[in-house]
């Protein structure tokens, strides 16, 4: 479900990706059955293209990968988390518009 600009994250590659990424990383925690996740997915993809030179974007399916969401206490989806230097800096839970996500991301560039 990841497009060309979006990293497919899993329990087994998550820590490596967040620790090796030298720009802010936006991670979308989602599931196929989640209505709001389906609504936010195209918005996340548009943001990935728009901010391509400034951030990286990844998606992690919480049904297929439960260790990482559990360790991060991701209890509701969609949850968007921004990581910098391997650490969580901010999270957003629930649907957000493209403008809301854009403003939220810009604070961390």
C-alpha positions in Angstrom: 0.0 0.0 0.0 3.0 2.3 -0.1 3.6 4.4 -3.2 6.9 5.4 -4.6 7.4 8.3 -2.1 6.2 6.3 0.9 8.3 3.8 2.8 6.6 0.5 3.8 7.4 0.1 7.5 7.2 -3.1 9.5 8.2 -4.2 13.0 11.4 -5.7 11.6 12.6 -2.5 9.8 11.1 0.3 11.8 14.0 1.1 14.2 16.5 1.0 11.4 14.6 3.4 9.3 13.8 5.9 12.0 17.4 5.9 13.2 19.0 6.2 9.7 16.7 8.9 8.4 18.4 12.3 8.5 15.2 14.3 7.9 12.0 14.3 9.8 10.0 11.1 9.3 6.2 11.1 9.3 4.7 7.7 10.1 1.1 6.9 9.4 -0.2 4.1 11.6 -3.2 2.6 9.8 -5.3 -0.5 9.1 -7.2 -1.7 6.1 -10.6 -1.8 7.9 -10.3 1.8 9.3 -12.5 4.3 7.6 -10.7 7.4 8.7 -7.4 5.7 7.7 -8.8 5.4 4.1 -9.7 9.0 4.2 -6.3 10.3 5.3 -4.3 8.0 3.1 -4.5 10.1 -0.1 -3.8 13.2 2.0 -0.6 11.6 3.4 0.4 10.6 -0.1 -0.1 14.2 -1.4 2.0 15.6 1.6 4.7 13.0 0.8 5.0 14.4 -2.7 4.8 18.0 -1.7 7.4 17.7 1.1 9.6 15.2 -0.8 12.8 17.1 -0.4 12.2 17.9 3.3 10.7 14.9 5.0 10.3 11.1 4.5 6.9 9.4 4.9 6.2 5.9 6.0 3.2 3.8 6.6 2.8 1.0 9.2 -0.1 -1.4 9.1 -1.0 -2.0 12.8 -2.8 -5.3 12.1 0.3 -6.8 10.4 2.8 -5.2 12.8 1.8 -5.0 16.4 5.2 -4.7 18.3 6.0 -1.1 17.2 2.5 0.3 17.7 2.4 -1.4 21.1 5.7 -0.1 22.2 4.7 3.5 21.1 1.3 3.2 22.7 -0.6 3.8 19.5 -4.1 3.0 20.7 -6.2 4.7 18.0 -5.8 5.0 14.3 -5.1 6.8 12.2 -2.1 8.1 14.2 0.5 10.2 12.6 3.9 10.5 14.4 6.8 12.7 13.5 10.2 11.3 14.4 13.5 13.3 14.4 16.9 11.7 15.1 15.1 8.5 16.0 12.8 10.1 18.6 9.1 10.9 18.6 8.6 14.7 18.6 4.9 14.9 18.1 1.8 12.9 17.3 -1.6 13.5 15.8 -4.6 11.1 16.3 -7.6 11.0 13.9 -8.3 12.5 10.5 -6.7 15.8 9.6 -7.0 17.9 6.4 -4.1 18.4 4.1 -3.8 22.0 5.4 -3.7 20.9 9.0 -1.0 18.3 8.3 1.0 20.8 6.2 1.0 23.3 9.1 1.8 20.6 11.6 4.7 19.3 9.6 6.1 22.8 8.8 6.7 23.4 12.6 9.2 20.5 12.5 11.3 21.4 9.4 
